[in-house]
Amino acid sequence: MAKEIKVKVKRFDPSIDRDPYIQEYVVPFEDGMSVANVLCWISDNLDPTLAFYISCRIGKCEACLLKVNGKGKLACTELVTGDIELEPIGKTRVIKDLVRAPNVGVPVVKLDR
């Protein structure tokens, strides 16, 4: 039997939701999976409405910065070892789900390395 992990995502679409909510997904787990791999698997196989942003995939641009289990991490480089909780990070408004407005004029959030 393949190992599975639970992924809890804080979701919010300001155009239709009154408040943020947590949605849980069950995802097949493979050693070496990054948070970005998990998000792409969810989008490709379970829920194409999940909004997230990934750009360089090598940890340079920091566009995929989000909270992983409460700490600031890059989705493209953070390896998954078990169940995870994901939420947007920063002080700007949420555009949808894990995507926030650009940080123009807002202090950059600290990355927990």
C-alpha positions in Angstrom: 0.0 0.0 0.0 1.4 3.4 -1.0 1.9 5.9 1.8 -0.5 8.9 1.9 -0.2 12.2 3.6 -2.9 14.7 4.7 -2.5 18.2 3.4 -4.5 21.0 5.1 -4.7 24.2 3.0 -6.1 27.5 4.3 -8.4 28.6 1.4 -10.1 31.9 0.7 -11.5 33.5 -2.4 -12.6 37.0 -1.4 -15.0 37.1 -4.4 -17.2 34.3 -2.9 -16.0 33.5 0.6 -16.9 35.4 3.7 -14.1 33.9 5.8 -11.1 31.6 5.2 -11.6 27.9 5.7 -9.4 24.8 5.9 -9.7 22.2 3.2 -8.0 18.8 3.6 -6.6 16.6 0.8 -5.1 13.1 0.9 -2.1 12.9 -1.4 0.1 9.9 -2.3 3.5 10.4 -0.7 6.9 9.7 -2.4 10.3 10.4 -0.8 11.8 13.6 -2.2 8.5 15.4 -2.8 8.6 19.1 -2.3 5.6 21.2 -1.2 5.4 22.5 -4.8 5.1 18.9 -6.0 2.3 18.3 -3.5 0.4 21.5 -4.6 0.8 20.5 -8.3 -0.5 17.0 -7.6 -3.5 18.4 -5.9 -4.2 20.8 -8.7 -3.7 18.1 -11.4 -5.6 15.3 -9.7 -8.0 16.6 -7.1 -8.8 20.3 -7.3 -7.9 22.5 -10.2 -9.4 25.5 -8.4 -6.6 25.6 -5.8 -4.6 28.8 -6.3 -0.9 28.9 -5.6 2.2 30.5 -7.3 5.4 28.8 -8.3 8.0 30.3 -10.6 11.7 29.4 -10.7 11.5 26.0 -8.8 15.0 26.4 -7.5 14.6 28.7 -4.5 15.9 31.9 -6.1 12.8 34.1 -6.7 11.0 33.4 -3.4 7.7 33.8 -5.2 6.4 30.5 -3.7 7.0 31.6 -0.1 4.2 30.4 2.2 3.7 29.0 5.7 4.4 25.3 6.0 3.4 24.0 9.4 3.5 27.6 10.7 6.9 28.5 9.4 7.9 30.6 6.3 9.2 28.2 3.7 9.7 28.1 -0.1 7.3 25.6 -1.6 9.8 24.7 -4.3 12.6 23.6 -2.0 10.9 22.5 1.2 10.8 18.7 1.3 7.7 17.0 2.7 8.2 14.3 5.4 4.6 13.8 6.5 1.3 15.6 7.0 1.4 19.3 6.3 -0.6 22.5 6.9 -0.2 25.3 4.3 -1.4 28.9 4.4 -0.5 32.2 2.7 2.2 34.3 4.3 2.7 38.0 4.5 0.8 41.2 5.3 -0.8 41.9 1.9 -4.3 41.0 0.9 -5.1 37.5 -0.2 -6.0 37.3 -3.9 -7.1 33.7 -3.7 -6.0 30.7 -1.5 -2.2 30.8 -1.2 -1.7 33.8 -3.5 -1.2 37.2 -2.0 -0.9 40.6 -3.6 2.7 41.7 -4.4 4.7 43.0 -1.5 5.2 46.5 -3.0 6.0 48.8 -0.2 5.4 46.1 2.4 8.3 44.6 4.4 9.4 41.2 3.2 8.4 38.3 5.4 11.3 36.4 7.1 12.1 33.1 5.6 12.6 30.3 8.3 15.6 28.4 6.9 
